[in-house]
Amino acid sequence: LAERGIFYVPDYAINIGGAMAITGMEALGWTEAEATERVTRSAEQAVRRILELSDREGVSTEEAARRLAEERLAG
């Protein structure tokens, strides 16, 4: 995909947004605007980290996302 100029980030890397927004609104009292802002910021940070790792290590964005997910799960 990258060779064809197609930007790709796996869905699991940023798909947490819906659950994050609902939890924030219901459990933490966020307004809809706060939830949107926090989810957007979180997604932007995730994509930035993926792109930086992909560029630095010379791997696909899919591989970079997988590595970051594994690191996060490992604690």
VMD Tcl script that builds the backbone (N, CA, C; Angstrom):
set m [mol new atoms 225]
animate dup $m
set s [atomselect $m all]
$s set {name element resname resid chain x y z} {
  {N N LEU 1 A 0.817 -1.198 0.000}
  {CA C LEU 1 A 0.000 0.000 0.000}
  {C C LEU 1 A 0.857 1.256 0.000}
  {N N ALA 2 A 1.903 1.256 0.807}
  {CA C ALA 2 A 2.764 2.438 0.901}
  {C C ALA 2 A 3.389 2.768 -0.448}
  {N N GLU 3 A 3.770 1.734 -1.193}
  {CA C GLU 3 A 4.369 1.957 -2.508}
  {C C GLU 3 A 3.398 2.641 -3.461}
  {N N ARG 4 A 2.113 2.459 -3.223}
  {CA C ARG 4 A 1.086 3.073 -4.066}
  {C C ARG 4 A 0.579 4.389 -3.481}
  {N N GLY 5 A 1.210 4.845 -2.394}
  {CA C GLY 5 A 0.825 6.113 -1.789}
  {C C GLY 5 A -0.455 6.038 -0.978}
  {N N ILE 6 A -0.782 4.823 -0.522}
  {CA C ILE 6 A -1.999 4.628 0.269}
  {C C ILE 6 A -1.610 4.544 1.742}
  {N N PHE 7 A -2.160 5.440 2.520}
  {CA C PHE 7 A -1.889 5.486 3.952}
  {C C PHE 7 A -2.810 4.496 4.653}
  {N N TYR 8 A -2.243 3.644 5.489}
  {CA C TYR 8 A -3.032 2.617 6.174}
  {C C TYR 8 A -2.609 2.507 7.631}
  {N N VAL 9 A -3.594 2.497 8.502}
  {CA C VAL 9 A -3.382 2.201 9.917}
  {C C VAL 9 A -4.428 1.158 10.291}
  {N N PRO 10 A -4.017 0.036 10.880}
  {CA C PRO 10 A -4.980 -1.002 11.241}
  {C C PRO 10 A -6.088 -0.470 12.147}
  {N N ASP 11 A -7.279 -0.985 11.939}
  {CA C ASP 11 A -8.431 -0.502 12.712}
  {C C ASP 11 A -8.233 -0.658 14.212}
  {N N TYR 12 A -7.594 -1.741 14.633}
  {CA C TYR 12 A -7.436 -1.948 16.074}
  {C C TYR 12 A -6.562 -0.876 16.724}
  {N N ALA 13 A -5.780 -0.179 15.922}
  {CA C ALA 13 A -4.890 0.839 16.478}
  {C C ALA 13 A -5.644 2.083 16.933}
  {N N ILE 14 A -6.785 2.358 16.325}
  {CA C ILE 14 A -7.532 3.569 16.689}
  {C C ILE 14 A -9.012 3.305 16.932}
  {N N ASN 15 A -9.438 2.070 16.850}
  {CA C ASN 15 A -10.858 1.735 16.938}
  {C C ASN 15 A -11.416 1.788 18.359}
  {N N ILE 16 A -10.608 2.054 19.326}
  {CA C ILE 16 A -11.056 2.112 20.715}
  {C C ILE 16 A -11.892 3.355 20.984}
  {N N GLY 17 A -11.923 4.274 20.058}
  {CA C GLY 17 A -12.586 5.558 20.252}
  {C C GLY 17 A -14.017 5.490 20.721}
  {N N GLY 18 A -14.816 4.621 20.130}
  {CA C GLY 18 A -16.220 4.523 20.526}
  {C C GLY 18 A -16.379 4.102 21.972}
  {N N ALA 19 A -15.652 3.073 22.363}
  {CA C ALA 19 A -15.721 2.601 23.749}
  {C C ALA 19 A -15.195 3.660 24.709}
  {N N MET 20 A -14.138 4.343 24.294}
  {CA C MET 20 A -13.563 5.395 25.133}
  {C C MET 20 A -14.565 6.529 25.339}
  {N N ALA 21 A -15.238 6.926 24.273}
  {CA C ALA 21 A -16.202 8.027 24.364}
  {C C ALA 21 A -17.382 7.660 25.255}
  {N N ILE 22 A -17.944 6.473 25.048}
  {CA C ILE 22 A -19.101 6.040 25.843}
  {C C ILE 22 A -18.723 5.935 27.318}
  {N N THR 23 A -17.587 5.302 27.598}
  {CA C THR 23 A -17.134 5.167 28.983}
  {C C THR 23 A -16.902 6.532 29.614}
  {N N GLY 24 A -16.253 7.411 28.880}
  {CA C GLY 24 A -15.982 8.746 29.401}
  {C C GLY 24 A -17.251 9.517 29.713}
  {N N MET 25 A -18.237 9.409 28.826}
  {CA C MET 25 A -19.483 10.141 29.028}
  {C C MET 25 A -20.306 9.536 30.161}
  {N N GLU 26 A -20.402 8.207 30.189}
  {CA C GLU 26 A -21.256 7.562 31.187}
  {C C GLU 26 A -20.599 7.459 32.562}
  {N N ALA 27 A -19.333 7.094 32.599}
  {CA C ALA 27 A -18.682 6.853 33.892}
  {C C ALA 27 A -17.939 8.071 34.436}
  {N N LEU 28 A -17.466 8.912 33.536}
  {CA C LEU 28 A -16.636 10.030 33.980}
  {C C LEU 28 A -17.301 11.386 33.811}
  {N N GLY 29 A -18.488 11.389 33.238}
  {CA C GLY 29 A -19.235 12.627 33.111}
  {C C GLY 29 A -18.757 13.584 32.031}
  {N N TRP 30 A -18.005 13.063 31.041}
  {CA C TRP 30 A -17.571 13.926 29.955}
  {C C TRP 30 A -18.779 14.404 29.168}
  {N N THR 31 A -18.690 15.603 28.644}
  {CA C THR 31 A -19.695 16.067 27.692}
  {C C THR 31 A -19.373 15.428 26.338}
  {N N GLU 32 A -20.305 15.525 25.410}
  {CA C GLU 32 A -20.052 14.989 24.071}
  {C C GLU 32 A -18.840 15.679 23.439}
  {N N ALA 33 A -18.725 16.979 23.663}
  {CA C ALA 33 A -17.585 17.729 23.117}
  {C C ALA 33 A -16.266 17.251 23.721}
  {N N GLU 34 A -16.263 17.008 25.038}
  {CA C GLU 34 A -15.047 16.502 25.691}
  {C C GLU 34 A -14.682 15.124 25.154}
  {N N ALA 35 A -15.679 14.265 25.002}
  {CA C ALA 35 A -15.431 12.921 24.490}
  {C C ALA 35 A -14.850 12.986 23.083}
  {N N THR 36 A -15.433 13.822 22.243}
  {CA C THR 36 A -14.940 13.968 20.873}
  {C C THR 36 A -13.503 14.464 20.867}
  {N N GLU 37 A -13.214 15.456 21.688}
  {CA C GLU 37 A -11.859 16.019 21.773}
  {C C GLU 37 A -10.858 14.969 22.246}
  {N N ARG 38 A -11.203 14.231 23.287}
  {CA C ARG 38 A -10.278 13.234 23.840}
  {C C ARG 38 A -10.053 12.073 22.874}
  {N N VAL 39 A -11.109 11.613 22.225}
  {CA C VAL 39 A -10.977 10.517 21.264}
  {C C VAL 39 A -10.137 10.973 20.072}
  {N N THR 40 A -10.396 12.168 19.592}
  {CA C THR 40 A -9.630 12.701 18.464}
  {C C THR 40 A -8.153 12.818 18.819}
  {N N ARG 41 A -7.867 13.372 19.990}
  {CA C ARG 41 A -6.475 13.525 20.432}
  {C C ARG 41 A -5.799 12.160 20.567}
  {N N SER 42 A -6.504 11.196 21.132}
  {CA C SER 42 A -5.953 9.859 21.308}
  {C C SER 42 A -5.646 9.205 19.959}
  {N N ALA 43 A -6.562 9.341 19.011}
  {CA C ALA 43 A -6.359 8.769 17.678}
  {C C ALA 43 A -5.178 9.434 16.980}
  {N N GLU 44 A -5.083 10.747 17.092}
  {CA C GLU 44 A -3.965 11.467 16.474}
  {C C GLU 44 A -2.636 11.012 17.058}
  {N N GLN 45 A -2.582 10.838 18.369}
  {CA C GLN 45 A -1.348 10.389 19.020}
  {C C GLN 45 A -0.985 8.974 18.580}
  {N N ALA 46 A -1.982 8.109 18.470}
  {CA C ALA 46 A -1.733 6.731 18.043}
  {C C ALA 46 A -1.174 6.704 16.626}
  {N N VAL 47 A -1.791 7.455 15.734}
  {CA C VAL 47 A -1.323 7.494 14.348}
  {C C VAL 47 A 0.084 8.076 14.281}
  {N N ARG 48 A 0.350 9.122 15.037}
  {CA C ARG 48 A 1.682 9.738 15.049}
  {C C ARG 48 A 2.735 8.729 15.501}
  {N N ARG 49 A 2.450 7.995 16.582}
  {CA C ARG 49 A 3.413 6.996 17.077}
  {C C ARG 49 A 3.655 5.906 16.032}
  {N N ILE 50 A 2.591 5.474 15.380}
  {CA C ILE 50 A 2.717 4.439 14.345}
  {C C ILE 50 A 3.577 4.940 13.195}
  {N N LEU 51 A 3.304 6.148 12.722}
  {CA C LEU 51 A 4.075 6.705 11.606}
  {C C LEU 51 A 5.540 6.902 11.973}
  {N N GLU 52 A 5.798 7.382 13.179}
  {CA C GLU 52 A 7.181 7.596 13.613}
  {C C GLU 52 A 7.946 6.282 13.676}
  {N N LEU 53 A 7.334 5.250 14.254}
  {CA C LEU 53 A 8.000 3.952 14.346}
  {C C LEU 53 A 8.195 3.352 12.958}
  {N N SER 54 A 7.191 3.441 12.121}
  {CA C SER 54 A 7.278 2.928 10.758}
  {C C SER 54 A 8.438 3.570 10.015}
  {N N ASP 55 A 8.543 4.881 10.116}
  {CA C ASP 55 A 9.610 5.617 9.433}
  {C C ASP 55 A 10.976 5.289 10.027}
  {N N ARG 56 A 11.074 5.302 11.338}
  {CA C ARG 56 A 12.345 5.068 12.028}
  {C C ARG 56 A 12.883 3.655 11.783}
  {N N GLU 57 A 11.988 2.660 11.819}
  {CA C GLU 57 A 12.410 1.266 11.700}
  {C C GLU 57 A 12.330 0.726 10.274}
  {N N GLY 58 A 11.734 1.506 9.374}
  {CA C GLY 58 A 11.607 1.057 7.986}
  {C C GLY 58 A 10.657 -0.117 7.827}
  {N N VAL 59 A 9.596 -0.122 8.643}
  {CA C VAL 59 A 8.605 -1.197 8.563}
  {C C VAL 59 A 7.262 -0.609 8.138}
  {N N SER 60 A 6.351 -1.477 7.754}
  {CA C SER 60 A 5.019 -1.016 7.363}
  {C C SER 60 A 4.289 -0.433 8.571}
  {N N THR 61 A 3.272 0.356 8.298}
  {CA C THR 61 A 2.475 0.894 9.399}
  {C C THR 61 A 1.753 -0.228 10.130}
  {N N GLU 62 A 1.412 -1.281 9.420}
  {CA C GLU 62 A 0.771 -2.425 10.071}
  {C C GLU 62 A 1.721 -3.077 11.075}
  {N N GLU 63 A 2.973 -3.274 10.664}
  {CA C GLU 63 A 3.977 -3.853 11.558}
  {C C GLU 63 A 4.244 -2.923 12.739}
  {N N ALA 64 A 4.336 -1.639 12.479}
  {CA C ALA 64 A 4.571 -0.669 13.551}
  {C C ALA 64 A 3.426 -0.697 14.559}
  {N N ALA 65 A 2.194 -0.744 14.079}
  {CA C ALA 65 A 1.032 -0.788 14.969}
  {C C ALA 65 A 1.046 -2.064 15.808}
  {N N ARG 66 A 1.399 -3.183 15.185}
  {CA C ARG 66 A 1.458 -4.455 15.912}
  {C C ARG 66 A 2.506 -4.393 17.022}
  {N N ARG 67 A 3.667 -3.855 16.700}
  {CA C ARG 67 A 4.736 -3.747 17.706}
  {C C ARG 67 A 4.306 -2.875 18.883}
  {N N LEU 68 A 3.697 -1.748 18.574}
  {CA C LEU 68 A 3.250 -0.854 19.645}
  {C C LEU 68 A 2.172 -1.512 20.502}
  {N N ALA 69 A 1.271 -2.249 19.871}
  {CA C ALA 69 A 0.223 -2.948 20.621}
  {C C ALA 69 A 0.839 -4.007 21.533}
  {N N GLU 70 A 1.807 -4.757 21.009}
  {CA C GLU 70 A 2.464 -5.783 21.817}
  {C C GLU 70 A 3.210 -5.162 23.002}
  {N N GLU 71 A 3.884 -4.041 22.759}
  {CA C GLU 71 A 4.587 -3.355 23.850}
  {C C GLU 71 A 3.609 -2.910 24.932}
  {N N ARG 72 A 2.499 -2.386 24.502}
  {CA C ARG 72 A 1.503 -1.890 25.460}
  {C C ARG 72 A 0.910 -3.039 26.278}
  {N N LEU 73 A 0.629 -4.151 25.617}
  {CA C LEU 73 A 0.065 -5.303 26.314}
  {C C LEU 73 A 1.071 -5.941 27.269}
  {N N ALA 74 A 2.343 -5.864 26.911}
  {CA C ALA 74 A 3.386 -6.449 27.755}
  {C C ALA 74 A 3.608 -5.621 29.021}
  {N N GLY 75 A 3.122 -4.389 28.989}
  {CA C GLY 75 A 3.190 -3.555 30.184}
  {C C GLY 75 A 4.413 -2.744 30.255}
}
mol reanalyze $m
mol bondsrecalc $m
mol representation Tube
mol addrep $m
